Amino acid sequence: MTVRKLLVTLDPGERSRRSVLYVLSRDPRIHVGPVDGNRLPVVTETPSPEEGEDLTEQLRQVPGVHSLEVLNPDVGAEVVSYL
């Protein structure tokens, strides 16, 4: 299991924010923390580092995601404290 902590910066606007939250909440590999202004902490869990990278790139393409920062790439699930 590969775990990544990400920080998503959302585009301004409530509609855009709701859209991103909806998309992310439908993927069981993604755990979403509380929104803080336009920032959203996210933890992803994937079977391999390659799948983690693919998921990160997919998240960058979600409409309403302004930017995405990888805070700790590809660590084992046993060493990560969830949101």
MARTISE-951360 format. One line per field, with one value per atom (N, C-alpha, C): residue number from 1; x, y, z. Coordinates in pm, 1 decimal. Layout:
REM residues N
i = c(NUM  ...)
east = c(X  ...)
north = c(Y  ...)
up = c(Z  ...)
END
This chain:
REM residues 83
i = c(1  1  1  2  2  2  3  3  3  4  4  4  5  5  5  6  6  6  7  7  7  8  8  8  9  9  9  10  10  10  11  11  11  12  12  12  13  13  13  14  14  14  15  15  15  16  16  16  17  17  17  18  18  18  19  19  19  20  20  20  21  21  21  22  22  22  23  23  23  24  24  24  25  25  25  26  26  26  27  27  27  28  28  28  29  29  29  30  30  30  31  31  31  32  32  32  33  33  33  34  34  34  35  35  35  36  36  36  37  37  37  38  38  38  39  39  39  40  40  40  41  41  41  42  42  42  43  43  43  44  44  44  45  45  45  46  46  46  47  47  47  48  48  48  49  49  49  50  50  50  51  51  51  52  52  52  53  53  53  54  54  54  55  55  55  56  56  56  57  57  57  58  58  58  59  59  59  60  60  60  61  61  61  62  62  62  63  63  63  64  64  64  65  65  65  66  66  66  67  67  67  68  68  68  69  69  69  70  70  70  71  71  71  72  72  72  73  73  73  74  74  74  75  75  75  76  76  76  77  77  77  78  78  78  79  79  79  80  80  80  81  81  81  82  82  82  83  83  83)
east = c(85.0  0.0  89.1  59.2  132.1  39.2  88.8  10.0  80.1  1.9  54.6  -31.8  34.2  -36.0  -21.8  -134.2  -137.5  -205.9  -173.8  -245.3  -299.2  -430.6  -498.2  -539.3  -506.2  -555.4  -669.8  -783.6  -905.2  -920.0  -982.3  -1019.6  -1121.5  -1126.7  -1227.6  -1367.8  -1464.0  -1603.5  -1661.8  -1777.1  -1843.9  -1882.3  -1928.9  -1970.9  -1851.5  -1740.6  -1618.8  -1573.2  -1577.2  -1536.7  -1624.2  -1755.0  -1846.7  -1822.5  -1791.8  -1765.8  -1642.7  -1535.9  -1412.7  -1440.2  -1506.2  -1535.6  -1620.2  -1714.1  -1798.3  -1713.4  -1630.2  -1545.5  -1453.6  -1389.2  -1294.7  -1364.8  -1483.1  -1554.2  -1602.9  -1607.2  -1656.5  -1547.6  -1424.0  -1313.0  -1266.8  -1279.8  -1243.4  -1094.0  -1010.4  -865.9  -829.4  -928.0  -902.7  -974.6  -900.0  -955.1  -935.9  -1046.0  -1045.5  -1056.9  -972.8  -979.5  -1069.0  -1073.6  -1158.5  -1098.5  -1185.5  -1143.7  -1102.4  -990.3  -941.9  -917.1  -1012.0  -1002.9  -1014.9  -909.9  -911.4  -819.1  -780.9  -689.4  -762.1  -724.6  -789.1  -683.1  -667.2  -573.6  -635.2  -553.6  -600.3  -495.5  -542.3  -455.8  -504.1  -410.1  -446.4  -379.6  -449.1  -397.2  -408.0  -297.4  -295.7  -208.4  -229.0  -149.3  -0.8  35.0  175.6  211.9  340.5  383.7  342.2  345.7  307.0  160.1  75.1  -66.2  -88.4  -6.5  -14.3  19.1  121.0  158.3  48.1  -9.4  -119.4  -238.5  -272.9  -385.0  -355.6  -233.1  -195.5  -212.1  -170.0  -184.5  -331.4  -412.4  -556.5  -617.6  -574.3  -627.8  -590.9  -473.6  -431.4  -524.5  -589.7  -674.0  -821.0  -857.4  -997.1  -1033.7  -1142.1  -1185.0  -1210.8  -1154.8  -1168.4  -1044.8  -951.4  -823.9  -727.4  -690.4  -597.7  -454.6  -416.3  -283.2  -285.8  -181.7  -171.3  -25.4  -2.8  132.5  143.7  244.4  269.5  353.1  295.9  365.0  457.8  419.1  509.3  475.0  557.1  528.1  560.5  469.8  495.9  556.7  481.4  524.2  428.9  476.1  392.1  279.5  167.6  47.9  72.7  163.9  184.6  255.4  317.3  389.1  317.4  199.0  128.9  15.3  11.9  -99.7  -203.1  -323.1  -426.5  -468.7  -527.8  -576.1  -625.3)
north = c(-118.2  0.0  123.9  216.2  342.3  455.8  542.0  654.0  783.5  881.4  1015.2  1119.1  1218.0  1335.1  1445.7  1507.0  1612.9  1736.0  1850.4  1973.4  2028.0  2029.8  2078.3  2223.6  2309.6  2447.2  2455.1  2498.6  2503.0  2636.2  2632.2  2756.2  2828.4  2962.4  3034.7  3002.8  3015.9  2994.9  2870.6  2887.4  2779.5  2663.8  2694.3  2588.4  2499.9  2563.1  2490.3  2403.3  2458.2  2386.4  2263.6  2280.3  2167.8  2059.1  2100.3  2004.7  1919.8  1983.8  1911.0  1815.7  1862.4  1778.0  1657.4  1677.9  1567.9  1463.5  1508.6  1416.7  1338.0  1405.3  1338.5  1241.5  1277.0  1192.1  1061.5  1052.3  931.9  827.8  861.6  769.5  711.3  578.9  519.4  525.1  559.8  572.4  707.7  798.2  936.5  966.5  1022.4  1065.4  1216.7  1287.0  1432.5  1488.4  1586.5  1655.5  1777.7  1858.1  1977.7  2089.0  2157.3  2271.2  2384.8  2448.6  2563.8  2675.9  2765.7  2869.3  2804.1  2814.4  2749.3  2627.2  2579.2  2464.6  2342.5  2227.1  2102.1  1993.9  1943.1  1832.9  1702.4  1622.5  1497.1  1389.2  1269.3  1152.3  1051.5  996.9  893.6  762.7  652.7  518.7  439.3  387.2  306.6  184.0  79.3  -42.3  -26.1  71.3  85.4  232.4  264.6  402.1  451.7  363.3  403.5  444.6  367.3  402.1  530.5  553.3  677.9  797.8  783.4  891.6  915.8  808.3  822.4  894.6  857.3  921.2  1068.9  1099.4  1239.8  1320.2  1266.1  1336.1  1351.5  1251.5  1262.6  1374.1  1383.8  1489.1  1628.2  1643.1  1772.7  1817.9  1721.8  1751.5  1775.1  1756.5  1774.7  1922.6  1953.6  2093.7  2151.9  2268.2  2332.6  2318.2  2231.5  2218.8  2319.2  2418.8  2522.1  2468.6  2401.2  2341.0  2227.9  2147.9  2032.8  2017.3  2007.6  1992.2  1856.8  1779.3  1651.1  1679.5  1650.5  1679.4  1566.7  1442.9  1329.7  1216.9  1197.9  1096.1  955.2  864.6  720.8  669.0  681.2  620.0  506.5  413.2  301.0  345.3  278.4  315.0  311.5  225.2  209.7  329.9  417.3  530.5  663.6  663.3  788.4  806.8  922.6  960.2  1028.9  977.0  1034.9  1170.7  1246.0  1380.1  1388.4)
up = c(0.0  0.0  0.0  -88.1  -96.8  -56.3  28.5  80.0  44.8  0.0  -27.6  43.6  100.5  152.9  50.6  16.9  -83.7  -27.0  -82.1  -50.3  -181.4  -191.9  -312.1  -288.4  -383.1  -380.9  -479.8  -429.9  -509.5  -580.8  -698.5  -765.8  -679.0  -690.0  -612.2  -663.4  -578.0  -617.0  -553.1  -494.1  -421.5  -514.4  -632.3  -725.8  -764.0  -793.3  -827.5  -711.2  -592.3  -470.9  -449.2  -461.4  -443.2  -546.7  -668.0  -775.0  -743.9  -700.3  -665.5  -550.0  -446.4  -330.8  -370.2  -460.4  -507.2  -580.6  -672.5  -749.8  -656.4  -565.0  -475.5  -380.4  -335.3  -239.4  -301.3  -431.9  -498.9  -523.8  -494.4  -519.0  -385.7  -366.3  -236.8  -204.8  -301.2  -277.2  -219.0  -210.4  -169.5  -38.6  57.0  186.0  194.6  217.2  213.0  354.3  385.0  512.7  501.5  605.1  604.7  517.6  446.3  364.1  456.9  424.7  499.8  399.4  386.3  283.6  147.7  68.1  -63.0  -66.3  51.3  59.2  113.9  59.0  95.2  114.5  237.8  258.8  209.2  142.4  83.7  111.0  140.7  152.0  48.7  -28.6  -125.4  -85.6  -112.4  -87.6  -217.1  -263.8  -385.7  -364.0  -444.4  -428.6  -460.7  -545.1  -584.4  -603.5  -599.7  -625.9  -765.4  -863.7  -999.7  -1005.2  -937.1  -933.1  -853.4  -752.4  -675.9  -762.9  -846.2  -938.1  -1039.9  -1092.0  -1188.3  -1125.4  -1002.7  -934.5  -908.7  -868.7  -846.5  -974.0  -1086.1  -1214.1  -1251.8  -1222.1  -1248.2  -1164.4  -1039.1  -951.9  -1002.9  -1059.4  -1115.1  -1227.8  -1293.4  -1408.9  -1372.2  -1246.4  -1205.3  -1218.7  -1291.1  -1301.5  -1162.0  -1136.2  -1006.4  -918.9  -959.8  -887.7  -949.2  -871.2  -917.9  -919.7  -811.0  -803.1  -702.1  -706.1  -616.5  -576.4  -446.6  -393.1  -322.9  -357.5  -291.9  -167.2  -49.9  75.3  117.4  92.5  119.0  22.5  -76.6  -177.7  -130.0  -162.7  -157.7  -28.4  79.8  205.2  239.8  318.0  358.0  448.2  438.6  516.1  665.7  709.5  854.5  918.2  837.4  896.5  879.2  820.7  794.7  893.6  953.0  1038.3  950.2  949.2  863.0  915.6  824.4  851.0  991.1)
END
